[in-house]
Amino acid sequence: MNRLVILAALSGAMAVAAGAFGAHGASGDAAEWLRTGGQYQLVHAVAALIAAQMGFRAPGWLFVVGALIFAGTLYLMALGLPRWLGAITPIGGTALIAGWLWLAWSAIRSG
């Protein structure tokens, strides 16, 4: 069982659901947070799938975990939880950046 692929696929599904809710069931800041979270989560779900297929598992995991933290905090704020969660969001963004850098390094090393 490829847990990374499963979680990346579930992450993609969650991103689409969040984006749809942001477009049709939310307004104001909540709609923007859902839209932003959905966009970042969907892009990184696809990136995780590609990284997994290329055999670069560590960057794939950073994409999945980073997207969950980044988008998850935005989703929670959109659902009415405290805005201080926004202070956690950059941790997810940092993991996403690290995933891209690790992917580049892995590609360079693999020749």
Biopython code that builds the backbone (N, CA, C, O; Angstrom):
import numpy as np
from Bio.PDB.StructureBuilder import StructureBuilder

atoms = [
    (1, "MET", "N", (0.850, -1.178, 0.000)),
    (1, "MET", "CA", (0.000, 0.000, 0.000)),
    (1, "MET", "C", (0.895, 1.240, 0.000)),
    (1, "MET", "O", (1.804, 1.354, 0.822)),
    (2, "ASN", "N", (0.639, 2.151, -0.908)),
    (2, "ASN", "CA", (1.432, 3.363, -1.016)),
    (2, "ASN", "C", (0.718, 4.492, -0.263)),
    (2, "ASN", "O", (-0.148, 5.171, -0.814)),
    (3, "ARG", "N", (1.094, 4.676, 0.991)),
    (3, "ARG", "CA", (0.427, 5.674, 1.845)),
    (3, "ARG", "C", (0.549, 7.085, 1.285)),
    (3, "ARG", "O", (-0.393, 7.871, 1.378)),
    (4, "LEU", "N", (1.689, 7.410, 0.711)),
    (4, "LEU", "CA", (1.885, 8.745, 0.153)),
    (4, "LEU", "C", (0.889, 9.018, -0.965)),
    (4, "LEU", "O", (0.290, 10.093, -1.007)),
    (5, "VAL", "N", (0.702, 8.073, -1.860)),
    (5, "VAL", "CA", (-0.249, 8.260, -2.967)),
    (5, "VAL", "C", (-1.670, 8.370, -2.423)),
    (5, "VAL", "O", (-2.447, 9.206, -2.883)),
    (6, "ILE", "N", (-2.010, 7.538, -1.455)),
    (6, "ILE", "CA", (-3.358, 7.586, -0.865)),
    (6, "ILE", "C", (-3.607, 8.948, -0.224)),
    (6, "ILE", "O", (-4.644, 9.569, -0.457)),
    (7, "LEU", "N", (-2.653, 9.408, 0.585)),
    (7, "LEU", "CA", (-2.836, 10.701, 1.257)),
    (7, "LEU", "C", (-2.831, 11.862, 0.267)),
    (7, "LEU", "O", (-3.564, 12.835, 0.450)),
    (8, "ALA", "N", (-2.022, 11.770, -0.768)),
    (8, "ALA", "CA", (-2.025, 12.828, -1.790)),
    (8, "ALA", "C", (-3.374, 12.872, -2.500)),
    (8, "ALA", "O", (-3.901, 13.952, -2.767)),
    (9, "ALA", "N", (-3.935, 11.704, -2.808)),
    (9, "ALA", "CA", (-5.243, 11.661, -3.464)),
    (9, "ALA", "C", (-6.342, 12.209, -2.552)),
    (9, "ALA", "O", (-7.213, 12.952, -3.005)),
    (10, "LEU", "N", (-6.301, 11.846, -1.278)),
    (10, "LEU", "CA", (-7.286, 12.382, -0.326)),
    (10, "LEU", "C", (-7.105, 13.891, -0.143)),
    (10, "LEU", "O", (-8.079, 14.625, 0.023)),
    (11, "SER", "N", (-5.864, 14.339, -0.174)),
    (11, "SER", "CA", (-5.576, 15.768, -0.078)),
    (11, "SER", "C", (-6.176, 16.516, -1.270)),
    (11, "SER", "O", (-6.738, 17.600, -1.112)),
    (12, "GLY", "N", (-6.052, 15.928, -2.460)),
    (12, "GLY", "CA", (-6.659, 16.530, -3.647)),
    (12, "GLY", "C", (-8.168, 16.622, -3.522)),
    (12, "GLY", "O", (-8.764, 17.640, -3.871)),
    (13, "ALA", "N", (-8.784, 15.563, -3.025)),
    (13, "ALA", "CA", (-10.242, 15.579, -2.837)),
    (13, "ALA", "C", (-10.654, 16.648, -1.831)),
    (13, "ALA", "O", (-11.639, 17.357, -2.038)),
    (14, "MET", "N", (-9.894, 16.762, -0.736)),
    (14, "MET", "CA", (-10.195, 17.775, 0.274)),
    (14, "MET", "C", (-10.058, 19.181, -0.308)),
    (14, "MET", "O", (-10.848, 20.070, 0.010)),
    (15, "ALA", "N", (-9.060, 19.376, -1.155)),
    (15, "ALA", "CA", (-8.842, 20.681, -1.776)),
    (15, "ALA", "C", (-10.021, 21.080, -2.660)),
    (15, "ALA", "O", (-10.471, 22.225, -2.633)),
    (16, "VAL", "N", (-10.510, 20.129, -3.437)),
    (16, "VAL", "CA", (-11.651, 20.429, -4.309)),
    (16, "VAL", "C", (-12.882, 20.759, -3.467)),
    (16, "VAL", "O", (-13.620, 21.691, -3.784)),
    (17, "ALA", "N", (-13.102, 20.000, -2.402)),
    (17, "ALA", "CA", (-14.248, 20.259, -1.529)),
    (17, "ALA", "C", (-14.144, 21.644, -0.876)),
    (17, "ALA", "O", (-15.128, 22.380, -0.808)),
    (18, "ALA", "N", (-12.955, 21.987, -0.404)),
    (18, "ALA", "CA", (-12.766, 23.295, 0.231)),
    (18, "ALA", "C", (-12.971, 24.421, -0.770)),
    (18, "ALA", "O", (-13.614, 25.424, -0.463)),
    (19, "GLY", "N", (-12.423, 24.251, -1.968)),
    (19, "GLY", "CA", (-12.599, 25.275, -2.995)),
    (19, "GLY", "C", (-14.054, 25.448, -3.376)),
    (19, "GLY", "O", (-14.516, 26.571, -3.572)),
    (20, "ALA", "N", (-14.780, 24.345, -3.483)),
    (20, "ALA", "CA", (-16.207, 24.427, -3.822)),
    (20, "ALA", "C", (-16.987, 25.114, -2.713)),
    (20, "ALA", "O", (-17.858, 25.941, -2.982)),
    (21, "PHE", "N", (-16.679, 24.777, -1.473)),
    (21, "PHE", "CA", (-17.359, 25.421, -0.356)),
    (21, "PHE", "C", (-17.035, 26.912, -0.326)),
    (21, "PHE", "O", (-17.902, 27.741, -0.049)),
    (22, "GLY", "N", (-15.782, 27.242, -0.613)),
    (22, "GLY", "CA", (-15.401, 28.652, -0.651)),
    (22, "GLY", "C", (-16.112, 29.411, -1.750)),
    (22, "GLY", "O", (-16.442, 30.585, -1.581)),
    (23, "ALA", "N", (-16.351, 28.759, -2.870)),
    (23, "ALA", "CA", (-17.006, 29.415, -4.002)),
    (23, "ALA", "C", (-18.518, 29.511, -3.825)),
    (23, "ALA", "O", (-19.140, 30.443, -4.337)),
    (24, "HIS", "N", (-19.115, 28.562, -3.109)),
    (24, "HIS", "CA", (-20.576, 28.499, -3.068)),
    (24, "HIS", "C", (-21.197, 28.604, -1.684)),
    (24, "HIS", "O", (-22.407, 28.798, -1.574)),
    (25, "GLY", "N", (-20.399, 28.482, -0.619)),
    (25, "GLY", "CA", (-21.016, 28.464, 0.698)),
    (25, "GLY", "C", (-20.393, 29.390, 1.713)),
    (25, "GLY", "O", (-20.774, 29.373, 2.884)),
    (26, "ALA", "N", (-19.447, 30.195, 1.289)),
    (26, "ALA", "CA", (-18.762, 31.083, 2.225)),
    (26, "ALA", "C", (-18.646, 32.466, 1.603)),
    (26, "ALA", "O", (-18.807, 32.645, 0.396)),
    (27, "SER", "N", (-18.363, 33.434, 2.459)),
    (27, "SER", "CA", (-18.185, 34.800, 1.959)),
    (27, "SER", "C", (-17.085, 35.486, 2.760)),
    (27, "SER", "O", (-16.655, 34.992, 3.802)),
    (28, "GLY", "N", (-16.643, 36.617, 2.263)),
    (28, "GLY", "CA", (-15.642, 37.418, 2.953)),
    (28, "GLY", "C", (-14.321, 36.703, 3.120)),
    (28, "GLY", "O", (-13.856, 36.005, 2.219)),
    (29, "ASP", "N", (-13.719, 36.887, 4.296)),
    (29, "ASP", "CA", (-12.420, 36.269, 4.577)),
    (29, "ASP", "C", (-12.488, 34.751, 4.466)),
    (29, "ASP", "O", (-11.559, 34.120, 3.961)),
    (30, "ALA", "N", (-13.580, 34.169, 4.933)),
    (30, "ALA", "CA", (-13.710, 32.709, 4.906)),
    (30, "ALA", "C", (-13.608, 32.183, 3.476)),
    (30, "ALA", "O", (-12.929, 31.186, 3.233)),
    (31, "ALA", "N", (-14.269, 32.835, 2.539)),
    (31, "ALA", "CA", (-14.218, 32.398, 1.139)),
    (31, "ALA", "C", (-12.796, 32.494, 0.596)),
    (31, "ALA", "O", (-12.342, 31.606, -0.125)),
    (32, "GLU", "N", (-12.105, 33.558, 0.937)),
    (32, "GLU", "CA", (-10.727, 33.733, 0.462)),
    (32, "GLU", "C", (-9.800, 32.691, 1.073)),
    (32, "GLU", "O", (-8.946, 32.139, 0.379)),
    (33, "TRP", "N", (-9.961, 32.416, 2.369)),
    (33, "TRP", "CA", (-9.126, 31.402, 3.014)),
    (33, "TRP", "C", (-9.364, 30.031, 2.394)),
    (33, "TRP", "O", (-8.416, 29.280, 2.166)),
    (34, "LEU", "N", (-10.615, 29.702, 2.122)),
    (34, "LEU", "CA", (-10.928, 28.412, 1.500)),
    (34, "LEU", "C", (-10.364, 28.331, 0.087)),
    (34, "LEU", "O", (-9.845, 27.292, -0.322)),
    (35, "ARG", "N", (-10.464, 29.407, -0.640)),
    (35, "ARG", "CA", (-9.943, 29.444, -2.012)),
    (35, "ARG", "C", (-8.416, 29.290, -2.011)),
    (35, "ARG", "O", (-7.866, 28.494, -2.771)),
    (36, "THR", "N", (-7.747, 30.054, -1.158)),
    (36, "THR", "CA", (-6.288, 29.986, -1.082)),
    (36, "THR", "C", (-5.830, 28.605, -0.608)),
    (36, "THR", "O", (-4.937, 28.004, -1.206)),
    (37, "GLY", "N", (-6.437, 28.111, 0.454)),
    (37, "GLY", "CA", (-6.072, 26.795, 0.966)),
    (37, "GLY", "C", (-6.297, 25.713, -0.078)),
    (37, "GLY", "O", (-5.452, 24.839, -0.270)),
    (38, "GLY", "N", (-7.439, 25.777, -0.748)),
    (38, "GLY", "CA", (-7.749, 24.779, -1.768)),
    (38, "GLY", "C", (-6.764, 24.801, -2.917)),
    (38, "GLY", "O", (-6.338, 23.754, -3.405)),
    (39, "GLN", "N", (-6.406, 25.992, -3.343)),
    (39, "GLN", "CA", (-5.461, 26.116, -4.451)),
    (39, "GLN", "C", (-4.102, 25.522, -4.084)),
    (39, "GLN", "O", (-3.546, 24.721, -4.835)),
    (40, "TYR", "N", (-3.576, 25.915, -2.936)),
    (40, "TYR", "CA", (-2.271, 25.405, -2.524)),
    (40, "TYR", "C", (-2.319, 23.908, -2.265)),
    (40, "TYR", "O", (-1.395, 23.184, -2.635)),
    (41, "GLN", "N", (-3.387, 23.440, -1.635)),
    (41, "GLN", "CA", (-3.472, 22.018, -1.334)),
    (41, "GLN", "C", (-3.571, 21.188, -2.608)),
    (41, "GLN", "O", (-2.942, 20.135, -2.706)),
    (42, "LEU", "N", (-4.348, 21.643, -3.580)),
    (42, "LEU", "CA", (-4.498, 20.883, -4.819)),
    (42, "LEU", "C", (-3.187, 20.817, -5.605)),
    (42, "LEU", "O", (-2.799, 19.752, -6.086)),
    (43, "VAL", "N", (-2.515, 21.951, -5.730)),
    (43, "VAL", "CA", (-1.235, 21.969, -6.444)),
    (43, "VAL", "C", (-0.247, 21.010, -5.782)),
    (43, "VAL", "O", (0.474, 20.286, -6.469)),
    (44, "HIS", "N", (-0.214, 21.006, -4.465)),
    (44, "HIS", "CA", (0.763, 20.174, -3.776)),
    (44, "HIS", "C", (0.338, 18.717, -3.682)),
    (44, "HIS", "O", (1.188, 17.846, -3.498)),
    (45, "ALA", "N", (-0.938, 18.430, -3.803)),
    (45, "ALA", "CA", (-1.374, 17.029, -3.920)),
    (45, "ALA", "C", (-0.841, 16.452, -5.229)),
    (45, "ALA", "O", (-0.332, 15.331, -5.258)),
    (46, "VAL", "N", (-0.960, 17.216, -6.303)),
    (46, "VAL", "CA", (-0.435, 16.769, -7.599)),
    (46, "VAL", "C", (1.092, 16.652, -7.537)),
    (46, "VAL", "O", (1.662, 15.685, -8.040)),
    (47, "ALA", "N", (1.743, 17.628, -6.927)),
    (47, "ALA", "CA", (3.204, 17.575, -6.801)),
    (47, "ALA", "C", (3.630, 16.344, -6.002)),
    (47, "ALA", "O", (4.627, 15.705, -6.339)),
    (48, "ALA", "N", (2.892, 16.007, -4.959)),
    (48, "ALA", "CA", (3.219, 14.826, -4.158)),
    (48, "ALA", "C", (3.067, 13.552, -4.984)),
    (48, "ALA", "O", (3.887, 12.640, -4.880)),
    (49, "LEU", "N", (2.025, 13.491, -5.799)),
    (49, "LEU", "CA", (1.835, 12.320, -6.660)),
    (49, "LEU", "C", (2.987, 12.173, -7.655)),
    (49, "LEU", "O", (3.495, 11.073, -7.876)),
    (50, "ILE", "N", (3.386, 13.282, -8.242)),
    (50, "ILE", "CA", (4.492, 13.244, -9.206)),
    (50, "ILE", "C", (5.793, 12.853, -8.507)),
    (50, "ILE", "O", (6.556, 12.031, -9.014)),
    (51, "ALA", "N", (6.038, 13.447, -7.343)),
    (51, "ALA", "CA", (7.256, 13.114, -6.601)),
    (51, "ALA", "C", (7.271, 11.622, -6.243)),
    (51, "ALA", "O", (8.310, 10.969, -6.341)),
    (52, "ALA", "N", (6.130, 11.094, -5.834)),
    (52, "ALA", "CA", (6.046, 9.671, -5.490)),
    (52, "ALA", "C", (6.330, 8.801, -6.703)),
    (52, "ALA", "O", (7.038, 7.800, -6.599)),
    (53, "GLN", "N", (5.787, 9.171, -7.841)),
    (53, "GLN", "CA", (6.012, 8.394, -9.053)),
    (53, "GLN", "C", (7.464, 8.458, -9.508)),
    (53, "GLN", "O", (7.965, 7.520, -10.129)),
    (54, "MET", "N", (8.132, 9.546, -9.203)),
    (54, "MET", "CA", (9.543, 9.697, -9.572)),
    (54, "MET", "C", (10.459, 9.010, -8.560)),
    (54, "MET", "O", (11.668, 8.924, -8.772)),
    (55, "GLY", "N", (9.883, 8.523, -7.463)),
    (55, "GLY", "CA", (10.682, 7.866, -6.430)),
    (55, "GLY", "C", (11.252, 8.813, -5.399)),
    (55, "GLY", "O", (12.093, 8.412, -4.595)),
    (56, "PHE", "N", (10.813, 10.064, -5.404)),
    (56, "PHE", "CA", (11.290, 11.059, -4.447)),
    (56, "PHE", "C", (10.244, 11.192, -3.332)),
    (56, "PHE", "O", (9.420, 12.106, -3.341)),
    (57, "ARG", "N", (10.296, 10.277, -2.392)),
    (57, "ARG", "CA", (9.256, 10.197, -1.372)),
    (57, "ARG", "C", (9.323, 11.329, -0.340)),
    (57, "ARG", "O", (8.284, 11.862, 0.049)),
    (58, "ALA", "N", (10.508, 11.699, 0.102)),
    (58, "ALA", "CA", (10.622, 12.732, 1.138)),
    (58, "ALA", "C", (10.006, 14.057, 0.691)),
    (58, "ALA", "O", (9.241, 14.647, 1.454)),
    (59, "PRO", "N", (10.306, 14.550, -0.509)),
    (59, "PRO", "CA", (9.638, 15.783, -0.934)),
    (59, "PRO", "C", (8.122, 15.603, -1.023)),
    (59, "PRO", "O", (7.369, 16.524, -0.707)),
    (60, "GLY", "N", (7.677, 14.434, -1.446)),
    (60, "GLY", "CA", (6.237, 14.168, -1.510)),
    (60, "GLY", "C", (5.578, 14.269, -0.152)),
    (60, "GLY", "O", (4.493, 14.836, -0.021)),
    (61, "TRP", "N", (6.230, 13.721, 0.857)),
    (61, "TRP", "CA", (5.690, 13.817, 2.212)),
    (61, "TRP", "C", (5.680, 15.265, 2.701)),
    (61, "TRP", "O", (4.737, 15.687, 3.371)),
    (62, "LEU", "N", (6.713, 16.018, 2.372)),
    (62, "LEU", "CA", (6.710, 17.438, 2.756)),
    (62, "LEU", "C", (5.559, 18.178, 2.086)),
    (62, "LEU", "O", (4.947, 19.054, 2.698)),
    (63, "PHE", "N", (5.257, 17.832, 0.828)),
    (63, "PHE", "CA", (4.127, 18.463, 0.133)),
    (63, "PHE", "C", (2.801, 18.136, 0.820)),
    (63, "PHE", "O", (1.970, 19.021, 1.023)),
    (64, "VAL", "N", (2.607, 16.879, 1.175)),
    (64, "VAL", "CA", (1.340, 16.477, 1.800)),
    (64, "VAL", "C", (1.198, 17.091, 3.189)),
    (64, "VAL", "O", (0.164, 17.677, 3.508)),
    (65, "VAL", "N", (2.228, 16.958, 4.009)),
    (65, "VAL", "CA", (2.163, 17.477, 5.372)),
    (65, "VAL", "C", (2.110, 19.007, 5.377)),
    (65, "VAL", "O", (1.331, 19.606, 6.119)),
    (66, "GLY", "N", (2.943, 19.627, 4.547)),
    (66, "GLY", "CA", (2.933, 21.090, 4.473)),
    (66, "GLY", "C", (1.595, 21.630, 4.014)),
    (66, "GLY", "O", (1.103, 22.620, 4.556)),
    (67, "ALA", "N", (1.000, 20.988, 3.016)),
    (67, "ALA", "CA", (-0.304, 21.439, 2.527)),
    (67, "ALA", "C", (-1.370, 21.257, 3.587)),
    (67, "ALA", "O", (-2.253, 22.103, 3.731)),
    (68, "LEU", "N", (-1.297, 20.159, 4.334)),
    (68, "LEU", "CA", (-2.281, 19.938, 5.390)),
    (68, "LEU", "C", (-2.187, 21.028, 6.460)),
    (68, "LEU", "O", (-3.207, 21.540, 6.921)),
    (69, "ILE", "N", (-0.974, 21.376, 6.847)),
    (69, "ILE", "CA", (-0.800, 22.433, 7.851)),
    (69, "ILE", "C", (-1.206, 23.783, 7.277)),
    (69, "ILE", "O", (-1.969, 24.520, 7.901)),
    (70, "PHE", "N", (-0.699, 24.112, 6.090)),
    (70, "PHE", "CA", (-0.985, 25.407, 5.469)),
    (70, "PHE", "C", (-2.488, 25.568, 5.229)),
    (70, "PHE", "O", (-3.113, 26.503, 5.731)),
    (71, "ALA", "N", (-3.050, 24.647, 4.458)),
    (71, "ALA", "CA", (-4.462, 24.758, 4.112)),
    (71, "ALA", "C", (-5.350, 24.475, 5.318)),
    (71, "ALA", "O", (-6.382, 25.121, 5.501)),
    (72, "GLY", "N", (-4.951, 23.515, 6.133)),
    (72, "GLY", "CA", (-5.779, 23.153, 7.282)),
    (72, "GLY", "C", (-6.022, 24.310, 8.230)),
    (72, "GLY", "O", (-7.138, 24.489, 8.718)),
    (73, "THR", "N", (-4.988, 25.098, 8.497)),
    (73, "THR", "CA", (-5.187, 26.243, 9.384)),
    (73, "THR", "C", (-6.115, 27.273, 8.744)),
    (73, "THR", "O", (-6.928, 27.892, 9.431)),
    (74, "LEU", "N", (-5.995, 27.456, 7.436)),
    (74, "LEU", "CA", (-6.901, 28.379, 6.747)),
    (74, "LEU", "C", (-8.336, 27.860, 6.792)),
    (74, "LEU", "O", (-9.268, 28.633, 7.014)),
    (75, "TYR", "N", (-8.519, 26.553, 6.581)),
    (75, "TYR", "CA", (-9.858, 25.964, 6.632)),
    (75, "TYR", "C", (-10.470, 26.125, 8.020)),
    (75, "TYR", "O", (-11.647, 26.458, 8.155)),
    (76, "LEU", "N", (-9.660, 25.884, 9.047)),
    (76, "LEU", "CA", (-10.179, 26.011, 10.411)),
    (76, "LEU", "C", (-10.602, 27.442, 10.720)),
    (76, "LEU", "O", (-11.627, 27.662, 11.366)),
    (77, "MET", "N", (-9.819, 28.411, 10.263)),
    (77, "MET", "CA", (-10.215, 29.808, 10.474)),
    (77, "MET", "C", (-11.491, 30.122, 9.698)),
    (77, "MET", "O", (-12.350, 30.857, 10.186)),
    (78, "ALA", "N", (-11.617, 29.570, 8.497)),
    (78, "ALA", "CA", (-12.826, 29.794, 7.695)),
    (78, "ALA", "C", (-14.057, 29.215, 8.382)),
    (78, "ALA", "O", (-15.169, 29.710, 8.200)),
    (79, "LEU", "N", (-13.853, 28.166, 9.172)),
    (79, "LEU", "CA", (-14.966, 27.546, 9.896)),
    (79, "LEU", "C", (-15.241, 28.214, 11.234)),
    (79, "LEU", "O", (-16.103, 27.767, 11.990)),
    (80, "GLY", "N", (-14.505, 29.291, 11.530)),
    (80, "GLY", "CA", (-14.799, 30.081, 12.714)),
    (80, "GLY", "C", (-13.848, 29.905, 13.879)),
    (80, "GLY", "O", (-14.039, 30.526, 14.924)),
    (81, "LEU", "N", (-12.828, 29.076, 13.727)),
    (81, "LEU", "CA", (-11.868, 28.945, 14.808)),
    (81, "LEU", "C", (-11.010, 30.209, 14.883)),
    (81, "LEU", "O", (-10.998, 30.999, 13.939)),
    (82, "PRO", "N", (-10.300, 30.409, 15.983)),
    (82, "PRO", "CA", (-9.582, 31.678, 16.204)),
    (82, "PRO", "C", (-8.558, 32.001, 15.116)),
    (82, "PRO", "O", (-7.927, 31.116, 14.539)),
    (83, "ARG", "N", (-8.421, 33.285, 14.865)),
    (83, "ARG", "CA", (-7.485, 33.755, 13.841)),
    (83, "ARG", "C", (-6.030, 33.548, 14.224)),
    (83, "ARG", "O", (-5.155, 33.624, 13.361)),
    (84, "TRP", "N", (-5.751, 33.290, 15.494)),
    (84, "TRP", "CA", (-4.354, 33.048, 15.878)),
    (84, "TRP", "C", (-3.809, 31.810, 15.178)),
    (84, "TRP", "O", (-2.593, 31.630, 15.112)),
    (85, "LEU", "N", (-4.673, 30.961, 14.658)),
    (85, "LEU", "CA", (-4.206, 29.807, 13.889)),
    (85, "LEU", "C", (-3.398, 30.254, 12.665)),
    (85, "LEU", "O", (-2.568, 29.506, 12.149)),
    (86, "GLY", "N", (-3.654, 31.478, 12.213)),
    (86, "GLY", "CA", (-2.893, 32.020, 11.093)),
    (86, "GLY", "C", (-1.407, 32.097, 11.387)),
    (86, "GLY", "O", (-0.595, 32.153, 10.463)),
    (87, "ALA", "N", (-1.038, 32.100, 12.661)),
    (87, "ALA", "CA", (0.381, 32.105, 13.029)),
    (87, "ALA", "C", (1.033, 30.757, 12.750)),
    (87, "ALA", "O", (2.258, 30.675, 12.655)),
    (88, "ILE", "N", (0.238, 29.700, 12.616)),
    (88, "ILE", "CA", (0.753, 28.361, 12.335)),
    (88, "ILE", "C", (0.893, 28.138, 10.828)),
    (88, "ILE", "O", (1.714, 27.332, 10.390)),
    (89, "THR", "N", (0.099, 28.847, 10.047)),
    (89, "THR", "CA", (0.070, 28.667, 8.599)),
    (89, "THR", "C", (1.458, 28.715, 7.959)),
    (89, "THR", "O", (1.741, 27.884, 7.096)),
    (90, "PRO", "N", (2.342, 29.652, 8.343)),
    (90, "PRO", "CA", (3.667, 29.693, 7.712)),
    (90, "PRO", "C", (4.515, 28.441, 7.941)),
    (90, "PRO", "O", (5.437, 28.179, 7.168)),
    (91, "ILE", "N", (4.226, 27.675, 8.974)),
    (91, "ILE", "CA", (4.951, 26.418, 9.173)),
    (91, "ILE", "C", (4.671, 25.491, 7.991)),
    (91, "ILE", "O", (5.575, 24.838, 7.469)),
    (92, "GLY", "N", (3.407, 25.446, 7.584)),
    (92, "GLY", "CA", (3.051, 24.646, 6.417)),
    (92, "GLY", "C", (3.711, 25.178, 5.153)),
    (92, "GLY", "O", (4.209, 24.406, 4.334)),
    (93, "GLY", "N", (3.713, 26.495, 4.998)),
    (93, "GLY", "CA", (4.354, 27.099, 3.833)),
    (93, "GLY", "C", (5.837, 26.798, 3.786)),
    (93, "GLY", "O", (6.394, 26.565, 2.713)),
    (94, "THR", "N", (6.477, 26.801, 4.937)),
    (94, "THR", "CA", (7.896, 26.475, 5.003)),
    (94, "THR", "C", (8.136, 25.023, 4.585)),
    (94, "THR", "O", (9.110, 24.728, 3.893)),
    (95, "ALA", "N", (7.257, 24.126, 5.001)),
    (95, "ALA", "CA", (7.379, 22.719, 4.591)),
    (95, "ALA", "C", (7.198, 22.582, 3.080)),
    (95, "ALA", "O", (7.875, 21.772, 2.446)),
    (96, "LEU", "N", (6.292, 23.364, 2.500)),
    (96, "LEU", "CA", (6.088, 23.314, 1.048)),
    (96, "LEU", "C", (7.340, 23.788, 0.305)),
    (96, "LEU", "O", (7.767, 23.163, -0.666)),
    (97, "ILE", "N", (7.913, 24.881, 0.761)),
    (97, "ILE", "CA", (9.146, 25.382, 0.147)),
    (97, "ILE", "C", (10.257, 24.349, 0.290)),
    (97, "ILE", "O", (11.005, 24.093, -0.654)),
    (98, "ALA", "N", (10.360, 23.757, 1.479)),
    (98, "ALA", "CA", (11.384, 22.723, 1.699)),
    (98, "ALA", "C", (11.169, 21.540, 0.758)),
    (98, "ALA", "O", (12.132, 20.961, 0.254)),
    (99, "GLY", "N", (9.916, 21.184, 0.524)),
    (99, "GLY", "CA", (9.623, 20.095, -0.404)),
    (99, "GLY", "C", (10.113, 20.395, -1.807)),
    (99, "GLY", "O", (10.695, 19.529, -2.461)),
    (100, "TRP", "N", (9.883, 21.611, -2.276)),
    (100, "TRP", "CA", (10.349, 21.987, -3.614)),
    (100, "TRP", "C", (11.865, 21.987, -3.684)),
    (100, "TRP", "O", (12.436, 21.510, -4.665)),
    (101, "LEU", "N", (12.530, 22.516, -2.653)),
    (101, "LEU", "CA", (13.990, 22.535, -2.638)),
    (101, "LEU", "C", (14.560, 21.121, -2.571)),
    (101, "LEU", "O", (15.548, 20.810, -3.235)),
    (102, "TRP", "N", (13.929, 20.270, -1.762)),
    (102, "TRP", "CA", (14.384, 18.888, -1.646)),
    (102, "TRP", "C", (14.182, 18.147, -2.972)),
    (102, "TRP", "O", (15.022, 17.346, -3.382)),
    (103, "LEU", "N", (13.059, 18.426, -3.630)),
    (103, "LEU", "CA", (12.803, 17.805, -4.927)),
    (103, "LEU", "C", (13.875, 18.223, -5.943)),
    (103, "LEU", "O", (14.381, 17.390, -6.695)),
    (104, "ALA", "N", (14.213, 19.504, -5.959)),
    (104, "ALA", "CA", (15.257, 19.978, -6.884)),
    (104, "ALA", "C", (16.584, 19.303, -6.564)),
    (104, "ALA", "O", (17.284, 18.838, -7.464)),
    (105, "TRP", "N", (16.928, 19.251, -5.278)),
    (105, "TRP", "CA", (18.184, 18.617, -4.870)),
    (105, "TRP", "C", (18.185, 17.138, -5.253)),
    (105, "TRP", "O", (19.189, 16.626, -5.750)),
    (106, "SER", "N", (17.087, 16.464, -5.029)),
    (106, "SER", "CA", (16.996, 15.030, -5.373)),
    (106, "SER", "C", (17.167, 14.820, -6.872)),
    (106, "SER", "O", (17.827, 13.873, -7.299)),
    (107, "ALA", "N", (16.572, 15.704, -7.670)),
    (107, "ALA", "CA", (16.699, 15.587, -9.119)),
    (107, "ALA", "C", (18.137, 15.835, -9.570)),
    (107, "ALA", "O", (18.636, 15.153, -10.465)),
    (108, "ILE", "N", (18.799, 16.807, -8.954)),
    (108, "ILE", "CA", (20.187, 17.097, -9.286)),
    (108, "ILE", "C", (21.072, 15.891, -8.936)),
    (108, "ILE", "O", (21.937, 15.493, -9.716)),
    (109, "ARG", "N", (20.840, 15.335, -7.775)),
    (109, "ARG", "CA", (21.657, 14.202, -7.304)),
    (109, "ARG", "C", (21.435, 12.936, -8.136)),
    (109, "ARG", "O", (22.344, 12.123, -8.299)),
    (110, "SER", "N", (20.215, 12.780, -8.658)),
    (110, "SER", "CA", (19.928, 11.559, -9.411)),
    (110, "SER", "C", (20.477, 11.632, -10.835)),
    (110, "SER", "O", (20.500, 10.638, -11.561)),
    (111, "GLY", "N", (20.910, 12.815, -11.211)),
    (111, "GLY", "CA", (21.606, 12.970, -12.471)),
    (111, "GLY", "C", (20.739, 13.265, -13.615)),
    (111, "GLY", "O", (21.225, 13.417, -14.736)),
]
sb = StructureBuilder()
sb.init_structure("model")
sb.init_model(0)
sb.init_chain("A")
sb.init_seg("    ")
for serial, (resi, resn, name, xyz) in enumerate(atoms, 1):
    if name == "N":
        sb.init_residue(resn, " ", resi, " ")
    sb.init_atom(name, np.array(xyz, "f"), 0.0, 1.0, " ", f" {name:<3s}", serial, name[0])
structure = sb.get_structure()
